Amino acid sequence: MKVYRYGLALVLTAVLASPALALTVDVCTDPSTDFRLDDIDGNNTLSAGDGISAVGIIVVGGAIPQGGVASCSQVAGAKIGTFFAQGRVTAGLPNAAPDDVAYVDWHLEFPTLGGIDTTGLVKATPTYSQAITGATGRVGSAQGQALVQVLGAGGFQIRMIIPATDGLDLLVNFEAELSGLQEVPPVDTRAGGHATLTLNADNTLTYLVTTFGPITAFAAHIHPAPAGVNGPILFPLEGGTREWFGTTPPLTPEQLAALINGGLYVNAHTEAHPGGEIRGQIGFVGD
């Protein structure tokens, strides 16, 4: 049995280390309220030299279907960040290409991950690229050209595929350190635990949860709630009484947003503490 578990741990380690080389996010801006035109020539339309600025929300990739959504409020539950844009209209300039619209600087701000800056031309084409000029925090490995795919609403809804340098993962590996102090209310225990999770291409989570110290848990689960708040059971975990391993069903866009925003936690339940003896908030760990 020990050999089997050791072999399984090696398999899980290989799965958890499998690379995903890009971060995919969708961006939604409401052109009626969140877009501004600095109409320098007063003709009330996009003209060469006009300034433009916009704000929007960033949601998990795939939350916006091809063709777009009628309102950004439809995908607000999958929000993971905020989008800012500013630039100038290039359409109509003597040396502009026929499909050039504007030259813009974009900033993508993720509260739990960091920030990404891009610059380049907005094109009147289904796809175009933006050069990544800087990245900070846990997405600091983003480099190169971000691919932009227009989803709908005249280009105000887009998908961005952001590559990482050197083949590093951008948003795959997550961990949680379990302790009694994180329980609500806190539990006085010498037990602890560790969880390692990977986000797979099909939006499932492969997990390995181990406990240590004086603890024998009858169940472990993933729950949705931020730190300091108790939440219902989202996914029962397979295994016990000191180790759990397996793969969850696919996460919905809202559940993916909760994962990225630090809104999911792992809990291990014991007879002495049926509401949970040790808990750990799941967080992105970078590369």
C-alpha positions in Angstrom: 0.0 0.0 0.0 2.8 2.4 0.8 4.4 1.6 -2.6 1.1 2.3 -4.3 0.7 5.6 -2.5 4.3 6.6 -3.3 3.8 5.9 -7.0 0.5 7.8 -7.0 2.2 10.7 -5.4 4.7 10.7 -8.2 1.9 10.6 -10.8 0.1 13.5 -9.1 3.3 15.5 -8.9 3.7 15.1 -12.7 0.1 16.1 -13.3 0.4 19.1 -11.0 3.6 20.2 -12.8 2.2 20.0 -16.3 2.6 23.4 -18.0 0.0 25.8 -19.3 1.8 28.5 -21.2 -0.7 31.3 -21.4 -3.2 33.2 -19.3 -6.6 33.6 -21.1 -8.9 36.4 -19.9 -12.0 38.1 -21.3 -12.5 41.9 -21.1 -15.9 43.7 -21.2 -16.4 47.4 -21.5 -19.8 49.2 -21.8 -19.4 51.7 -24.6 -22.4 53.7 -23.5 -21.0 54.5 -20.0 -17.3 53.5 -19.8 -15.9 54.8 -23.1 -14.8 58.5 -23.6 -13.9 60.3 -26.8 -11.8 63.4 -26.7 -13.4 64.9 -29.8 -10.8 67.5 -30.7 -12.4 68.4 -34.0 -15.9 68.4 -32.7 -17.4 66.2 -35.4 -18.7 63.7 -32.8 -17.0 60.7 -34.4 -13.7 58.9 -34.2 -11.2 61.0 -36.2 -7.5 61.0 -36.5 -5.8 62.5 -33.4 -8.9 62.2 -31.2 -8.1 60.9 -27.7 -9.9 57.8 -26.3 -10.1 56.2 -22.9 -12.1 53.4 -21.4 -12.5 51.2 -18.4 -13.9 47.7 -18.1 -14.0 44.5 -16.2 -11.7 41.4 -16.6 -13.5 38.1 -16.3 -12.2 34.5 -16.6 -11.4 33.4 -20.1 -14.5 31.8 -21.8 -17.0 33.7 -19.7 -17.9 35.8 -22.8 -19.1 33.7 -25.8 -18.2 34.5 -29.4 -20.6 37.2 -30.4 -20.5 38.9 -27.0 -23.1 39.5 -24.3 -25.8 42.1 -24.2 -24.4 43.7 -21.0 -21.2 43.4 -18.9 -23.5 42.8 -15.9 -24.2 39.3 -17.4 -20.6 38.2 -16.7 -19.9 40.3 -13.6 -20.0 37.2 -11.4 -16.8 36.0 -13.1 -14.9 39.2 -12.5 -11.2 38.8 -11.6 -9.8 42.3 -12.3 -10.2 45.7 -13.9 -9.2 47.0 -17.3 -8.0 50.5 -18.3 -7.3 51.9 -21.7 -6.1 55.2 -23.2 -4.8 56.2 -26.6 -5.4 58.2 -29.8 -7.2 57.4 -33.0 -4.9 56.6 -35.9 -7.6 55.9 -38.6 -7.3 58.5 -41.3 -3.7 59.4 -40.8 -1.7 59.4 -44.0 0.5 56.5 -43.1 -2.1 54.4 -41.2 -3.0 51.0 -42.6 -6.6 50.6 -43.8 -7.5 48.5 -40.7 -5.8 50.7 -38.1 -8.2 52.2 -35.6 -6.2 53.6 -32.7 -2.9 53.3 -30.9 -3.5 52.4 -27.2 -2.0 51.6 -23.9 -3.8 49.0 -21.8 -3.5 48.1 -18.1 -4.9 44.9 -16.7 -5.1 45.0 -12.9 -5.7 41.8 -10.9 -6.2 42.3 -7.1 -4.7 38.9 -6.2 -2.3 38.4 -9.1 -0.6 41.7 -10.1 -0.7 43.8 -13.2 0.0 43.6 -16.9 0.6 46.5 -19.3 0.4 46.3 -23.1 0.7 48.8 -26.0 0.0 48.7 -29.7 -2.5 49.2 -32.4 -6.2 48.4 -32.2 -7.2 46.9 -35.5 -10.6 46.5 -37.3 -9.9 42.8 -37.6 -11.0 39.7 -35.8 -7.6 39.2 -34.2 -4.6 41.4 -33.6 -1.7 41.6 -31.1 -0.6 43.8 -28.3 3.0 44.0 -27.1 3.4 43.3 -23.3 5.5 46.1 -21.9 5.4 45.1 -18.3 4.1 42.6 -15.7 4.2 42.6 -12.0 3.3 40.4 -9.0 2.4 36.8 -9.6 1.8 37.3 -13.3 5.3 38.8 -13.7 6.4 36.2 -16.1 4.1 37.5 -18.8 6.1 38.6 -21.9 5.9 38.8 -25.7 2.8 39.5 -27.8 -0.7 39.1 -26.3 -3.2 37.8 -28.9 -6.4 39.8 -28.9 -9.6 38.1 -30.3 -12.7 40.3 -30.8 -15.8 38.7 -29.3 -18.4 41.3 -30.0 -20.0 44.7 -29.3 -17.8 46.5 -31.9 -14.6 45.5 -30.3 -15.5 46.5 -26.7 -15.6 42.8 -25.7 -12.3 40.9 -26.3 -10.4 37.8 -25.3 -6.7 38.2 -24.5 -4.3 35.3 -24.6 -1.2 36.4 -22.6 2.0 34.2 -23.0 4.5 33.6 -20.3 8.3 33.6 -20.8 10.5 30.5 -20.7 7.5 28.2 -20.7 6.5 29.1 -17.2 2.9 28.6 -15.9 0.9 31.8 -15.4 -2.3 30.5 -13.7 -2.1 26.8 -13.0 -0.6 26.1 -9.6 -2.5 26.7 -6.3 -1.8 25.8 -2.7 -3.3 26.0 0.8 -1.7 25.6 4.2 -4.3 24.2 6.6 -4.4 25.1 10.3 -6.8 25.4 13.2 -6.3 29.2 13.4 -8.0 29.6 10.0 -11.2 28.0 11.2 -14.2 30.2 12.0 -14.1 30.3 15.0 -10.5 29.3 15.4 -9.7 25.7 16.7 -6.9 25.0 19.2 -5.2 22.0 17.6 -1.6 20.8 16.9 -2.7 19.4 13.6 -2.0 20.9 10.2 -2.1 20.1 6.5 -1.1 21.1 3.0 -3.0 21.1 -0.3 -1.6 21.3 -3.8 -4.0 21.9 -6.7 -3.6 22.4 -10.4 -6.1 24.0 -12.7 -6.5 21.8 -15.8 -7.3 22.8 -19.4 -10.9 21.6 -18.9 -11.3 23.8 -15.8 -11.2 20.9 -13.4 -9.0 21.0 -10.3 -6.6 18.1 -9.6 -5.8 18.1 -5.9 -3.5 16.4 -3.3 -4.3 17.1 0.3 -2.3 15.7 3.2 -2.6 16.2 6.9 -0.1 15.9 9.7 0.0 15.8 13.5 -2.7 14.4 15.8 -5.7 14.3 13.4 -7.9 11.7 11.8 -10.5 13.4 9.6 -13.7 11.7 8.4 -14.1 14.1 5.4 -12.5 16.9 3.5 -14.1 19.4 1.2 -13.5 22.5 -0.9 -15.8 25.4 0.2 -16.6 28.8 -1.4 -16.0 31.7 0.9 -13.3 34.3 1.6 -11.0 34.1 4.7 -12.9 34.6 7.9 -16.2 33.4 6.5 -17.7 29.9 6.4 -19.2 28.6 3.2 -21.2 25.5 2.0 -19.6 22.4 0.6 -18.7 22.9 -3.1 -16.7 19.7 -3.8 -16.3 16.6 -1.5 -12.7 15.3 -1.8 -11.9 11.7 -2.4 -9.7 9.8 0.1 -9.1 10.0 3.9 -8.4 9.9 6.7 -5.1 11.7 6.3 -4.8 12.1 2.5 -7.1 13.0 -0.3 -6.4 13.0 -4.0 -8.5 13.3 -7.1 -10.0 15.7 -9.6 -13.1 17.9 -9.2 -15.8 18.4 -11.8 -15.3 21.4 -14.1 -15.5 24.8 -12.3 -18.1 27.3 -13.6 -16.8 30.8 -14.6 -18.0 32.1 -11.2 -16.2 29.3 -9.4 -13.1 30.0 -11.4 -13.3 33.6 -10.4 -13.7 32.6 -6.8 -10.5 30.4 -7.1 -8.5 33.2 -8.6 -9.8 35.8 -6.2 -8.9 33.7 -3.1 -12.5 32.8 -2.4 -12.2 29.0 -2.1 -10.8 27.0 0.9 -10.0 23.4 1.9 -11.5 22.1 5.2 -10.8 18.8 7.0 -13.5 17.6 9.4 -13.0 15.4 12.5 -15.3 13.9 15.1 -14.0 16.4 17.7 -14.6 19.3 15.3 -17.3 18.3 12.8 -17.5 21.8 11.4 -13.8 21.6 10.6 -10.6 21.2 12.6 -8.1 22.6 10.1 -8.7 24.9 7.1 -6.6 26.6 4.4 -7.5 29.3 2.0 -6.5 28.3 -1.6 -4.1 30.8 -3.3 -2.2 31.1 -6.5 1.5 30.4 -6.0 2.9 31.4 -9.4 5.8 29.5 -10.9 
